[in-house]
């Protein structure tokens, strides 16, 4: 199972590099139990998927989603910013592809 996960992460990395930057793929990140994080909800952060404060000037109506990791491990965090369960990816980017719009907000 670990090999499948590594393969999926490698595939996403290759696709992200090869395809248009308008197409958003989820980020696979390592979280540490008890650590606090701020997920970027505006899409302007240069530290994606985490907030770097860019929303203050570029999207003042947006705020990061703050969360504390419940366990150590790798998770998929949303990049398209359309997830119904932020910060985790729920596959919304797939619906955007089907609709012909992989653009970030």
C-alpha positions as CSV (number, residue, x, y, z in Angstrom):
1,X,0.0,0.0,0.0
2,X,2.9,2.4,0.8
3,X,4.3,1.8,-2.7
4,X,0.9,2.8,-4.2
5,X,0.8,6.0,-2.2
6,X,4.4,6.8,-3.2
7,X,3.4,6.1,-6.8
8,X,0.4,8.4,-6.6
9,X,2.4,11.2,-5.1
10,X,5.1,10.8,-7.8
11,X,2.4,10.8,-10.5
12,X,0.8,14.0,-9.2
13,X,4.2,15.7,-9.1
14,X,4.9,14.7,-12.7
15,X,1.5,15.9,-13.8
16,X,1.8,19.2,-11.9
17,X,5.2,19.8,-13.7
18,X,3.9,18.8,-17.1
19,X,0.5,20.4,-17.3
20,X,-0.8,23.9,-17.3
21,X,-0.5,25.8,-14.0
22,X,-4.2,26.5,-14.3
23,X,-4.9,22.9,-13.3
24,X,-4.9,22.4,-9.6
25,X,-3.7,19.2,-8.0
26,X,-3.9,18.5,-4.3
27,X,-0.7,18.8,-2.2
28,X,0.5,15.7,-0.3
29,X,2.1,17.0,2.9
30,X,3.5,15.5,6.1
31,X,1.7,16.7,9.2
32,X,2.9,16.4,12.8
33,X,0.5,15.5,15.6
34,X,-0.4,18.5,17.7
35,X,1.2,21.1,15.4
36,X,-0.9,24.0,14.3
37,X,-1.2,24.9,10.6
38,X,-2.8,27.6,8.5
39,X,-4.1,26.4,5.1
40,X,-4.3,29.0,2.3
41,X,-7.9,29.6,1.3
42,X,-7.2,32.4,-1.2
43,X,-4.8,30.7,-3.6
44,X,-2.2,33.5,-3.6
45,X,0.3,32.1,-1.1
46,X,3.7,31.3,-2.5
47,X,4.0,28.6,0.3
48,X,1.1,26.5,-1.0
49,X,-0.8,24.8,0.5
50,X,0.0,26.9,3.6
51,X,-0.7,30.5,4.2
52,X,2.1,33.1,3.9
53,X,-0.2,36.1,4.6
54,X,-0.7,37.1,0.9
55,X,-4.4,37.3,1.5
56,X,-3.9,40.5,3.5
57,X,-3.3,42.5,0.4
58,X,-4.4,40.3,-2.5
59,X,-7.6,38.8,-1.0
60,X,-8.6,40.7,2.1
61,X,-12.0,39.0,2.2
62,X,-10.3,35.6,2.7
63,X,-8.8,34.1,5.8
64,X,-6.6,31.0,6.2
65,X,-8.2,27.9,7.7
66,X,-6.4,27.1,10.9
67,X,-6.2,23.5,12.1
68,X,-4.2,21.3,14.4
69,X,-3.0,17.9,13.1
70,X,-4.7,15.1,14.9
71,X,-2.0,12.5,14.0
72,X,1.4,12.2,12.4
73,X,1.2,11.3,8.7
74,X,0.8,12.3,5.1
75,X,-2.5,13.9,3.9
76,X,-3.8,15.5,0.7
77,X,-4.6,19.2,1.1
78,X,-6.7,21.0,-1.4
79,X,-5.1,23.1,-4.1
80,X,-8.2,24.1,-6.1
81,X,-9.7,25.9,-3.1
82,X,-13.1,24.4,-3.9
83,X,-13.2,21.6,-1.4
84,X,-16.3,21.2,0.8
85,X,-14.2,20.0,3.7
86,X,-11.2,22.4,4.0
87,X,-8.3,21.9,4.2
88,X,-8.5,18.3,3.0
89,X,-9.0,17.5,-0.7
90,X,-12.4,16.0,-1.4
91,X,-11.9,15.5,-5.2
92,X,-13.5,18.8,-6.2
93,X,-10.7,19.4,-8.7
94,X,-12.0,16.4,-10.6
95,X,-15.4,18.1,-11.0
96,X,-13.6,21.2,-12.2
97,X,-11.8,19.2,-14.9
98,X,-15.1,17.7,-16.0
99,X,-16.6,21.2,-16.3
100,X,-13.5,22.3,-18.3
101,X,-12.2,24.7,-15.7
102,X,-9.1,23.8,-13.7
103,X,-8.3,27.4,-12.9
104,X,-7.6,28.4,-9.4
105,X,-9.6,31.2,-7.8
